[in-house]
Amino acid sequence: MNLQETAAVIRKPVKEQVYDVLHESVLAGRYSAGEWLRQEDIAARLGVSMTPVREALDLLVSSGLAERVPYRGVRIRDPSTPDILDAYCMRLLLEGVAAFSAAANIKHIQVAELWEVLARGKGLIALSDMPEERALSRELHSAIVAASGNRLLHRTYLTILNTFPDWMLYEHLYRQPELLAESMKTEYREHRLIVEALECRDGGLCVERTIQHMQSRGRELETYLGISAESLRAQEAQVLPLLHGIREQAIRKEPI
């Protein structure tokens, strides 16, 4: 495998092409939490020099997916339970607020793009489909937040998204493929419900369905990573009153 065969956009600088390959590999679960990323191995595998690999690893660290350990190198983040809980709380808050805002600001072309992403993901339930399905899921979530029209919110969300331990959840599903098909079907249904609410520009329904979707991810944290239900409920209690308030005001058509 060389870089030209794996990078999505050939015209990008080489460091960004390497970053894209590494980023996709992490999110697809090809690396385990805590696994070291060896510059020499990556350079040899992708057929590039060490410099762009080193720069790509810096980008990966900046994105939140990896961490640099002094005198040892770069490894995939292995977040602590408090880190995971913080990321879950922030995603619940930001995605709920963004969904409400997107319902008011989304453009027709953005709705069409969301349906197109959903169409590409329909029927992806096999183990071999998982990298593509994960990439499409992130694309959908990112596009919904972008549709809020708030660029700072979108940039902040992408940082938070990279701290959420998706790669650890995917690794678990790789080890237990009998759980995979139902998990992917459920996620597709929940995504579709959110897009339908956005198409109707129903802010209250968007918030409700986004909360339900994120709580599904919370149950995965509990089931697959052993995060306690009590800790998850405590995080939800910090933001759900605010989101429910936004939802109720949207239903009554009152200004926020």
C-alpha positions in Angstrom: 0.0 0.0 0.0 1.3 3.5 -0.8 0.1 6.9 -0.1 -1.3 7.5 -3.6 -3.6 4.5 -3.2 -4.9 5.5 0.2 -5.1 9.3 0.3 -8.5 10.8 -0.6 -7.2 14.1 -2.1 -4.0 13.8 -4.0 -3.5 17.6 -4.3 -3.2 18.1 -0.6 0.2 18.6 1.0 1.8 15.3 1.8 1.6 15.8 5.5 -2.2 16.3 5.2 -2.5 13.2 3.0 -0.6 11.2 5.7 -2.8 12.7 8.4 -6.0 11.8 6.4 -4.8 8.1 6.2 -3.9 8.0 9.9 -7.1 9.7 10.9 -9.3 7.3 8.9 -7.4 4.3 10.3 -7.9 5.4 13.9 -11.6 6.1 13.4 -12.0 2.7 11.6 -10.6 0.9 14.6 -7.4 -0.2 12.9 -5.4 1.1 15.9 -6.1 0.2 19.5 -6.2 2.7 22.3 -2.7 3.3 23.6 -1.0 1.9 20.5 2.2 3.6 19.5 2.5 5.2 16.0 6.0 4.5 14.8 7.2 7.1 12.3 9.5 4.6 10.5 6.8 2.1 10.0 4.3 4.6 8.7 6.8 6.2 6.3 7.8 2.8 4.9 4.1 1.7 4.6 3.0 4.8 2.8 6.2 5.4 0.8 7.0 8.9 2.1 9.8 10.5 4.0 9.9 10.9 7.7 9.2 14.7 7.7 5.6 14.6 6.5 4.9 11.7 8.8 6.2 13.7 11.8 4.1 16.7 10.7 1.1 14.4 10.3 1.5 13.0 13.8 1.6 16.6 15.1 -1.7 17.2 13.4 -3.1 14.0 14.9 -2.1 15.1 18.3 -3.7 18.6 17.7 -6.9 16.9 16.7 -7.2 15.1 20.0 -6.9 11.5 18.6 -3.3 11.0 19.7 -1.0 12.2 22.4 2.8 12.8 22.5 4.7 11.3 25.3 8.0 13.0 26.0 11.1 10.9 24.9 8.8 8.0 23.8 6.8 9.2 20.8 3.1 9.4 19.8 0.4 7.0 20.7 -3.4 6.7 20.2 -5.2 8.3 23.1 -6.4 6.0 25.8 -8.8 8.3 27.6 -9.6 8.0 31.3 -13.2 7.5 32.4 -13.5 11.2 33.4 -12.2 12.2 29.9 -14.9 10.0 28.3 -17.6 11.4 30.5 -16.6 14.9 29.7 -16.6 14.2 26.0 -20.0 12.6 26.2 -21.5 15.5 28.1 -20.0 18.0 25.6 -21.3 16.1 22.6 -24.8 15.9 24.1 -24.8 19.6 24.7 -23.3 20.8 21.5 -25.2 18.4 19.2 -28.5 19.3 20.9 -27.9 23.0 20.5 -26.6 22.7 17.0 -29.6 20.6 15.9 -32.0 23.2 17.2 -30.1 26.0 15.4 -29.8 23.9 12.2 -33.6 23.4 12.1 -33.9 27.2 11.7 -30.9 27.8 9.4 -30.4 24.8 7.2 -30.5 25.3 3.5 -32.3 23.1 1.0 -28.9 22.0 -0.5 -27.7 21.0 2.9 -30.8 18.9 3.5 -30.2 17.2 0.1 -26.6 16.6 1.1 -27.7 14.9 4.3 -30.0 12.6 2.4 -27.2 11.8 0.1 -24.9 10.8 3.0 -27.7 8.6 4.4 -28.2 7.0 1.0 -24.6 6.0 0.9 -24.8 4.5 4.4 -28.0 2.5 3.9 -27.4 -1.2 4.0 -23.9 -1.0 5.5 -24.0 -3.7 8.1 -21.1 -6.0 7.4 -17.7 -5.9 9.2 -16.0 -4.9 6.0 -18.5 -1.9 5.8 -17.5 -0.5 9.1 -14.7 1.9 8.1 -17.0 3.5 5.5 -20.0 3.6 7.8 -18.0 5.3 10.5 -16.7 7.9 8.1 -20.2 8.6 6.8 -21.5 8.9 10.4 -18.9 11.5 11.3 -19.6 13.3 8.0 -23.4 13.4 8.8 -22.9 14.7 12.3 -20.4 17.3 11.2 -22.7 18.5 8.4 -25.6 18.9 10.8 -23.5 21.0 13.2 -22.3 23.0 10.2 -25.9 23.6 9.2 -26.3 25.6 12.4 -24.5 28.4 10.6 -22.2 29.0 13.5 -18.6 28.4 12.4 -17.1 28.6 15.8 -19.6 26.1 17.1 -18.6 23.8 14.3 -14.9 24.1 14.9 -15.4 23.5 18.6 -17.6 20.5 17.9 -15.0 18.8 15.7 -12.4 19.1 18.5 -14.9 17.5 20.9 -15.8 14.8 18.4 -12.1 13.7 18.2 -12.0 13.3 22.0 -15.0 11.0 22.0 -13.7 7.4 22.1 -15.4 6.1 18.9 -12.3 4.1 18.1 -12.6 2.2 21.3 -16.3 1.4 20.6 -15.4 0.2 17.1 -12.6 -2.0 18.4 -15.1 -3.7 20.6 -17.5 -4.3 17.7 -14.7 -5.7 15.7 -14.1 -8.3 18.4 -17.8 -9.1 18.6 -19.2 -8.9 15.1 -22.5 -10.5 16.1 -23.4 -7.2 17.7 -22.4 -5.1 14.6 -25.4 -5.4 12.2 -28.0 -4.4 14.8 -25.8 -1.5 16.0 -25.3 -0.2 12.5 -29.0 -0.5 11.7 -30.0 1.3 14.8 -27.6 4.1 14.1 -28.9 4.5 10.5 -32.6 4.7 11.8 -31.6 7.3 14.4 -29.7 9.4 11.8 -32.7 9.2 9.4 -35.1 10.4 12.1 -32.9 13.5 12.8 -32.6 14.3 9.1 -36.4 14.0 8.7 -36.9 16.5 11.6 -34.4 18.9 10.0 -36.2 18.7 6.7 -39.4 19.6 8.5 -37.5 22.4 10.3 -39.0 21.2 13.5 -36.5 22.5 16.1 -38.1 20.8 19.1 -38.2 17.4 17.3 -34.6 17.8 16.2 -33.5 18.4 19.8 -35.5 15.4 21.0 -34.2 13.0 18.4 -30.6 14.2 18.9 -30.9 13.6 22.6 -32.2 10.1 21.9 -29.4 9.4 19.5 -26.7 10.6 21.9 -28.2 8.6 24.7 -27.8 5.5 22.5 -24.1 6.3 22.3 -24.1 6.6 26.1 -25.6 3.1 26.4 -22.7 1.9 24.2 -20.2 3.5 26.5 -21.9 1.6 29.4 -22.1 -1.7 27.6 -18.9 -1.8 25.7 -16.5 0.3 27.8 -17.9 -0.3 31.3 -18.7 3.3 32.0 -21.1 3.3 34.9 -24.8 4.2 34.3 -24.7 6.4 37.4 -21.8 8.5 36.0 -23.6 8.8 32.6 -26.8 10.0 34.2 -24.9 12.5 36.3 -23.4 14.0 33.1 -26.8 14.0 31.4 -28.3 15.8 34.4 -25.9 18.7 33.7 -27.2 19.5 30.2 -30.6 17.8 29.7 -32.6 20.5 31.6 -31.2 23.1 29.3 -31.9 21.0 26.1 -35.4 20.1 27.3 -36.0 23.8 27.9 -35.0 24.6 24.4 -37.2 21.8 23.1 -40.2 23.0 25.0 -39.8 26.6 23.9 -39.4 25.5 20.3 -42.7 23.5 20.6 -44.4 26.6 21.9 -42.7 28.7 19.2 -41.3 31.0 21.8 -37.9 32.8 21.2 -34.9 31.4 23.0 
